């Protein structure tokens, strides 16, 4: 089995650009590349999928225990030639300061994946060896097999860094990459790639792969990636067999405004027997006739005018709510189901109106990071007292007098650092800022399916 994890010394060091370039270079060699992202990110996986043509999977140790992480990798990579895993933040950065708590390093150990460390070589020479040695020695169980030096303009500068790292660290240096603004990815690309930009992005990534091949030893990366397979004790067969439904369907919102989903969530719904009917809240006239509705996160604030203009769609979702169709909405979905959305320019747009209140965009993050919710009452996902793990990441606040359905808690290093109330439940509709992975609590999907049977 071939797999490799691309990690950085920190956020912003260039690991995403390097990872995308390596994925594209391998794909251009006609290899089936299975991509992964450590952590809860939705944006980077959208690029992985765009490049490789295979759905990128999130490997999130907060919501998934080690066996589930291994299960996802084994299942999704069975027909791939190589798995490329992009790390999160710095190699040892996670939740708090525990090196095995939601870190890329921990994921590499779980999967027995060799690590290629990306460093910023700007304005450094032999000091680069001290940096790499520190990463190598901090956890000797992490298998750092190679280094890529980013942000180095000349081959002469690179050779100095390469010599220092290989002499003092005993770690192979696989190449470098010069600074190049051509390959930056701007925030306007977030979410699904607009059709008008597909050709330009294809060209960008093809050019990136060509540049990567010039400076980085892709053949050696393929050799390094050869590693043993890891088995998993987790298996969904019994759960699926016991909970499978027949003749049921679920409408899933999916367009440029709503596209943040964990692929395993959708896969599990299909494996449980549901027919998935994708629809666009922007372009379709009505939500499809279905037994359930799932509205994920995204950027409704960017498309407020289009959402407001699609009156028949909004009315059809409100009608589904009144008819007790189970509706589950996350983050952007919550914003969509309120009465009003106020964007960054203080423009107001009418939304679906299931919940009283307004989503107001702010200039800063309101919630960021891992947290969990304890249900104050029965909802379509949780029985009272049940806990759902997930993460929040949003710039909006939902101002409402609706009662909250969950007590939210954020912990770090086993200490509670924040609590708040969140999530709104009305009838068979639940809307919350929390993004969750169904694997972390299979009771969620079991409760959800039960609501649609009644």
SULBEL-V135753 format. One record per run of one state. SS is the DSSP state (@ for helix, = for strand, . for the rest). FROM is the first residue (numbers start at 1). LEN is the number of residues. Records with the same first field share a line. If there is no record, write none. Layout:
SS = FROM-LEN  FROM-LEN
//
This chain:
. = 1-1  9-6  29-4  39-4  53-4  60-6  77-5  91-13  112-2  121-6  139-5  151-4  170-2  178-3  184-3  190-5  217-1  225-1  227-10  244-4  254-4  261-2  272-2  280-12  296-1  299-1  310-1  323-3  331-1  338-2  343-5  351-7  362-5  376-11  395-1  400-6  413-2  423-1  427-2  433-2  436-2  441-1  454-1
= = 2-7  33-6  57-3  82-9  114-7  144-7  172-6  216-1  226-1  248-6  258-3  274-6  292-4  297-2  326-5  340-3  348-3  358-4  367-9  387-8  396-4  406-7  415-8  424-3  429-4  435-1
@ = 15-14  43-10  66-11  104-8  127-12  155-15  181-3  187-3  195-21  218-7  237-7  263-9  300-10  311-12  332-6  438-3  442-12
//
